[in-house]
Amino acid sequence: MSTLPSNPSDFPSADPLTDEAAQELLLALRRKEGNWIAWGQACQRLHKAGYSPQRIFEETGFEPSQQNQITVAAQVYQSIANQVATDVLARFDRTGSDLLYEFRILSQAQRCDAAAIAVEKGIDSEGARDIAKALKEFGWLSNPPKDFTEHPSDAITYYYWKLARQQSDLQTRSRLIAQALRFASSDSARRQVEALLTDFTVSRIRSAPRLPFYRLESAEEQPRVIPVAGKLPLATADLKAVPVVDEHGAFKIVQFSGVGAWTALPSWQVVRNAEDPVMVMTDSNQLAPDASEATEEVLVMIDRAQRQWNDESYFAVDQSGQLEIRWFEEAPDLPLLGQVVLVLRPKKVLDEDFNKELWQVEE
């Protein structure tokens, strides 16, 4: 029986797992052998081998949310392992998955900066979330403020400075000013923050626009995709060549053995008007993390023909090779891939079999 290595570089390659190897990983996780980085890599290998988070939880005691955190954090750790100072990396050998997890949204260079600052300042997980948001948002600015340099600490200072200016509550304002001064790297940034100690003007807080949510409401609107074999006269072979349609999920997304997938939408005007629509799937909390509503799977329609920025819409953009959907208060200094024109929620169905009963429909 093997144990999980403490050094992540010694972790075995992600070859297909045999049943015996999977059981060894599960046993090592149950005994908490190695460190959290090795645990995360073990969880990732098990996930890729088809083990569900729930099954891993039942066999090891690692809850699904914990599995997600350490798996993602271990990937972040590996991405900075050869890029940061030894003492910075050593800080995360035994603990710190909660910090590195927050840095998942950053580029590799930003992750290195964030990790170094977190170690230097003794940041907790809440502070790490602020650091990640600050660095990411500063990177989006098309015209960075001249008094705040491109040093990552100044980017964080700018984030807290901007929040402080929006606060009328003096206690909250003072706390944010203190945070800004804690990170200030340049004299010019420090002067901007110190000016808030005597200038109590409150900047207007602008709320993000509402996302264009729609929801399927009736059984007749439930989408269904049917393949077309062609037009008669038609050879029997052509009919047989049509792939079997296999619908998945609340949106009846269709996949088959070839390349492609489809979904059907009602002919709402917003759907008809889209010139070059593409659908992507996501969870609603990825679009609006602070929303109080329960998280659900949604379909997002992006019209790739609409690439002109406006402050009332969300847009798809590229971030280090990953597709992201964001709202920009000001025109960003990067190309827009398309505008979000519809966010589709699934129909709420209490009894899936109810609509299948013919007598129920007739009544």
Secondary structure, DSSP 4 states (H G I P E B T S, - for coil): -----SSGGGSPP-PPPPHHHHHHHHHHHHTT-S-HHHHHHHHHHHHHTT--HHHHHHHH---HHHHHHHHHHHHHHHHHTTTS-HHHHHHTTTS-HHHHHHGGGS-HHHHHHHHHHHHHHT--HHHHHHHHHHHHHHHH-SS--TTS-SSHHHHHHHHHHHHHHT---HHHHHHHHHHHHHH--SHHHHHHHHHTTT--PPPPPPPPPPP-EEE--SGGG----------SS--HHHHHTSPPPEEETTTTEEE-SSS-EE------HHHHH-SSEEEEEEEHHHH-TT--SPP-EEEEEEETT-----TTSEEEEEETTEEEEEE-SS--SS-EEEEEEEEEEPP--S-TTGGG-HHHHH-
